[in-house]
Amino acid sequence: MADEKKVSFAAKISRFFKDLRGEMKKIVWPSKKQIINNTGVVIAVVVATSIAVGGFDYLLNLLIGLFVS
């Protein structure tokens, strides 16, 4: 343990940003067409899920209304 080399805080920060720059170069960014397509899929799923949850809520509301009255 006494043989371990002490690394300064500034050296750690410098190494972090060098590694960060290297990792950023590896990123494959999506094209504009892919972004638009994925956004459309997300909006469609959100709308479909909202309709399903709203319909389920409406049916449960009707059933509870029948039992209460």
Backbone as CSV, one residue per row, in Angstrom:
resi,resn,N_x,N_y,N_z,CA_x,CA_y,CA_z,C_x,C_y,C_z
1,MET,0.813,-1.193,0.000,0.000,0.000,0.000,0.859,1.261,0.000
2,ALA,1.981,1.206,0.621,2.850,2.365,0.690,3.460,2.679,-0.676
3,ASP,3.462,1.681,-1.584,4.053,1.864,-2.907,3.103,2.580,-3.873
4,GLU,1.830,2.693,-3.488,0.855,3.300,-4.395,1.219,4.747,-4.676
5,LYS,1.072,5.108,-5.944,1.397,6.456,-6.388,0.201,7.384,-6.129
6,LYS,0.444,8.485,-5.493,-0.614,9.465,-5.233,-0.847,10.287,-6.492
7,VAL,-2.117,10.405,-6.885,-2.471,11.190,-8.064,-3.207,12.435,-7.578
8,SER,-2.776,13.580,-8.062,-3.383,14.826,-7.613,-4.805,14.968,-8.143
9,PHE,-5.556,15.802,-7.459,-6.942,16.055,-7.854,-6.997,16.658,-9.253
10,ALA,-6.098,17.578,-9.556,-6.064,18.221,-10.875,-5.778,17.189,-11.963
11,ALA,-4.914,16.228,-11.683,-4.604,15.181,-12.666,-5.821,14.298,-12.904
12,LYS,-6.576,14.023,-11.834,-7.791,13.221,-11.977,-8.826,13.946,-12.839
13,ILE,-8.980,15.242,-12.598,-9.920,16.045,-13.385,-9.492,16.074,-14.845
14,SER,-8.215,16.264,-15.090,-7.694,16.298,-16.454,-7.947,14.968,-17.159
15,ARG,-7.686,13.876,-16.464,-7.897,12.546,-17.043,-9.382,12.316,-17.341
16,PHE,-10.242,12.776,-16.442,-11.676,12.630,-16.647,-12.119,13.296,-17.950
17,PHE,-11.666,14.535,-18.185,-12.085,15.248,-19.389,-11.478,14.652,-20.650
18,LYS,-10.279,14.100,-20.560,-9.698,13.412,-21.712,-10.516,12.172,-22.053
19,ASP,-10.883,11.418,-21.029,-11.714,10.223,-21.246,-13.093,10.614,-21.785
20,LEU,-13.640,11.698,-21.247,-14.947,12.173,-21.697,-14.915,12.533,-23.175
21,ARG,-13.888,13.234,-23.597,-13.751,13.608,-25.005,-13.658,12.366,-25.885
22,GLY,-12.901,11.364,-25.440,-12.775,10.124,-26.197,-14.096,9.390,-26.318
23,GLU,-14.875,9.372,-25.242,-16.185,8.699,-25.269,-17.175,9.461,-26.154
24,MET,-17.095,10.781,-26.149,-18.006,11.574,-26.986,-17.771,11.319,-28.474
25,LYS,-16.533,11.001,-28.837,-16.226,10.704,-30.241,-16.834,9.380,-30.692
26,LYS,-17.134,8.493,-29.744,-17.681,7.172,-30.068,-19.196,7.205,-30.297
27,ILE,-19.843,8.288,-29.914,-21.298,8.372,-30.012,-21.728,8.427,-31.475
28,VAL,-22.750,7.631,-31.795,-23.339,7.674,-33.134,-24.665,8.427,-32.993
29,TRP,-24.697,9.638,-33.505,-25.880,10.463,-33.361,-26.917,10.080,-34.410
30,PRO,-28.219,10.056,-34.050,-29.249,9.705,-35.024,-29.444,10.806,-36.055
31,SER,-29.941,10.394,-37.221,-30.212,11.373,-38.272,-31.517,12.109,-37.961
32,LYS,-31.757,13.187,-38.699,-32.980,13.960,-38.494,-34.210,13.095,-38.777
33,LYS,-34.123,12.242,-39.804,-35.234,11.364,-40.156,-35.535,10.383,-39.020
34,GLN,-34.495,9.832,-38.400,-34.690,8.906,-37.288,-35.314,9.611,-36.084
35,ILE,-34.876,10.833,-35.822,-35.424,11.591,-34.692,-36.909,11.857,-34.903
36,ILE,-37.274,12.276,-36.114,-38.680,12.555,-36.419,-39.502,11.277,-36.307
37,ASN,-38.978,10.169,-36.834,-39.685,8.892,-36.770,-39.875,8.447,-35.317
38,ASN,-38.820,8.498,-34.530,-38.912,8.080,-33.131,-39.856,8.975,-32.333
39,THR,-39.839,10.264,-32.621,-40.747,11.185,-31.947,-42.188,10.850,-32.282
40,GLY,-42.450,10.533,-33.548,-43.803,10.135,-33.950,-44.260,8.871,-33.246
41,VAL,-43.373,7.911,-33.108,-43.714,6.666,-32.407,-44.032,6.950,-30.940
42,VAL,-43.226,7.777,-30.305,-43.456,8.108,-28.893,-44.800,8.811,-28.720
43,ILE,-45.103,9.766,-29.589,-46.385,10.482,-29.491,-47.549,9.520,-29.700
44,ALA,-47.438,8.620,-30.672,-48.507,7.648,-30.928,-48.723,6.731,-29.727
45,VAL,-47.652,6.272,-29.114,-47.775,5.388,-27.950,-48.386,6.142,-26.775
46,VAL,-48.000,7.385,-26.574,-48.561,8.185,-25.486,-50.060,8.399,-25.701
47,VAL,-50.458,8.714,-26.923,-51.876,8.920,-27.219,-52.663,7.621,-27.017
48,ALA,-52.134,6.502,-27.523,-52.821,5.214,-27.378,-52.949,4.821,-25.906
49,THR,-51.890,5.018,-25.156,-51.930,4.694,-23.731,-52.913,5.595,-22.995
50,SER,-52.946,6.866,-23.353,-53.885,7.799,-22.720,-55.323,7.392,-22.991
51,ILE,-55.614,6.992,-24.224,-56.968,6.559,-24.572,-57.325,5.294,-23.799
52,ALA,-56.392,4.343,-23.707,-56.650,3.098,-22.982,-56.901,3.363,-21.498
53,VAL,-56.071,4.182,-20.884,-56.248,4.481,-19.460,-57.540,5.276,-19.240
54,GLY,-57.825,6.218,-20.117,-59.065,6.990,-20.001,-60.288,6.102,-20.151
55,GLY,-60.254,5.178,-21.101,-61.374,4.249,-21.279,-61.557,3.341,-20.070
56,PHE,-60.459,2.830,-19.541,-60.506,1.978,-18.353,-61.067,2.759,-17.166
57,ASP,-60.651,3.993,-17.018,-61.143,4.850,-15.941,-62.634,5.095,-16.090
58,TYR,-63.065,5.339,-17.313,-64.491,5.579,-17.563,-65.322,4.344,-17.212
59,LEU,-64.865,3.169,-17.625,-65.594,1.936,-17.322,-65.643,1.672,-15.820
60,LEU,-64.519,1.860,-15.138,-64.530,1.668,-13.683,-65.447,2.673,-12.994
61,ASN,-65.481,3.880,-13.501,-66.355,4.904,-12.944,-67.820,4.492,-13.101
62,LEU,-68.167,3.940,-14.272,-69.542,3.462,-14.488,-69.882,2.309,-13.551
63,LEU,-68.968,1.351,-13.408,-69.219,0.206,-12.537,-69.369,0.625,-11.090
64,ILE,-68.506,1.501,-10.635,-68.608,1.990,-9.251,-69.902,2.769,-9.054
65,GLY,-70.296,3.531,-10.057,-71.553,4.274,-9.995,-72.756,3.341,-9.883
66,LEU,-72.712,2.202,-10.575,-73.808,1.225,-10.479,-73.880,0.609,-9.089
67,PHE,-72.747,0.312,-8.498,-72.729,-0.301,-7.165,-73.125,0.682,-6.087
68,VAL,-72.783,1.930,-6.224,-73.051,2.921,-5.201,-74.532,3.326,-5.208
69,SER,-75.107,3.456,-6.398,-76.500,3.929,-6.456,-77.519,2.852,-6.341
